[in-house]
Amino acid sequence: MVSWKSTEPVSVTFDLGRAYGVRELRLWYCDAAPDVTLEGSSDAKAWTPLGHGQGATAGADVLSLTIAAESAARWRYVRAGIAERRPGEVLTLVEAEVWGEG
């Protein structure tokens, strides 16, 4: 579990070790999670948008957000870009999973 008190946008990058066909990203969070963008890259430098999800304010509850990848391409790196939050909102990421095919 990790929390961000800053309202600035946050990105979390996953190195899958080799290229996979990414199907979706699943996030579990509490507090507040605004828009989340899913991106893929083969080199961690050039990023391609794969999908988008709209989070919600969870408070003390844990909510889930699943973002389906709109591309069947294979990616080694997957990034979740989490938009700016309102002043006073905290983002707590409880768990993340990247689902795909080898």
PECORGI-V62940 format. One record per residue. N is the residue number from 1. RES is the residue in one letter. SS is DSSP state (H for helix, E for strand, C for the rest). Layout:
N	RES	SS
N	RES	SS
This chain:
1	M	C
2	V	E
3	S	E
4	W	E
5	K	C
6	S	C
7	T	C
8	E	C
9	P	C
10	V	E
11	S	E
12	V	E
13	T	E
14	F	E
15	D	E
16	L	E
17	G	E
18	R	E
19	A	E
20	Y	E
21	G	E
22	V	E
23	R	E
24	E	E
25	L	E
26	R	E
27	L	E
28	W	E
29	Y	E
30	C	E
31	D	E
32	A	E
33	A	C
34	P	C
35	D	E
36	V	E
37	T	E
38	L	E
39	E	E
40	G	E
41	S	E
42	S	C
43	D	C
44	A	C
45	K	C
46	A	C
47	W	C
48	T	E
49	P	E
50	L	E
51	G	E
52	H	E
53	G	E
54	Q	E
55	G	C
56	A	C
57	T	E
58	A	E
59	G	E
60	A	E
61	D	E
62	V	E
63	L	E
64	S	E
65	L	E
66	T	E
67	I	E
68	A	E
69	A	C
70	E	C
71	S	C
72	A	C
73	A	C
74	R	E
75	W	E
76	R	E
77	Y	E
78	V	E
79	R	E
80	A	E
81	G	E
82	I	E
83	A	C
84	E	C
85	R	C
86	R	C
87	P	C
88	G	C
89	E	C
90	V	C
91	L	E
92	T	E
93	L	E
94	V	E
95	E	E
96	A	E
97	E	E
98	V	E
99	W	E
100	G	E
101	E	E
102	G	C
